Amino acid sequence: MTAAELRADMVLAIGERTPQLGTDGRLRVLVTGSRKWRREDIVRDALSICCNIAGGLAGTLVVVHGGAIGADSYADNWTKGKVKLGWPVEEPERHKADWRADCTDRCRPLPTSGRPLGHRREDPRGFTVCPAAGFYRNELMVRLGAQLCLAFIKDNSHGASHCSDLAEKAGIDIVKFEL
Ligand SMILES: [Zn+2]
């Protein structure tokens, strides 16, 4: 598939969802993607299409992402660049996972289960991390709402698939790009 064909496909796929602005006049687009996603061009093109839609509706685009490497960082770079150029885009909304946060009562096994660390893992830098922190972050992003979710999934990556599944369950329209 050529780059032009790919872009035409994306315009169709995103347009078919007919995303509308939220009541606040914003088009919130939740970006979830694999850390190993390498096709920056696809992320940029998809966001440009969303921006055209938001602008066409006299609104602004808000790009919401998890602040990770890969697709998230491409989305972040695109957004910052377009804010500087005066496009109808707001500063990116980043939700980094708080890996060092305390476990919640939904974590299994809990540190009180007899295993001193529960499911926490030791980090070589001298602290412990909650492996579910990324999932809790995904839940938060979905709870905050979005008009559209763009999922950039490489090799069925677990985190990005989890986030897009949650978005789907929450009734958010999704356009999935899989490599
Ligand atoms: Zn935990």
Boltz pocket constraint, residues with backbone or C-beta under 6 A from the ligand:
constraints:
  - pocket:
      binder: B
      contacts: [[A, 102], [A, 103], [A, 104], [A, 107], [A, 108], [A, 119], [A, 120], [A, 129], [A, 130], [A, 131], [A, 132], [A, 133]]
      max_distance: 6.0
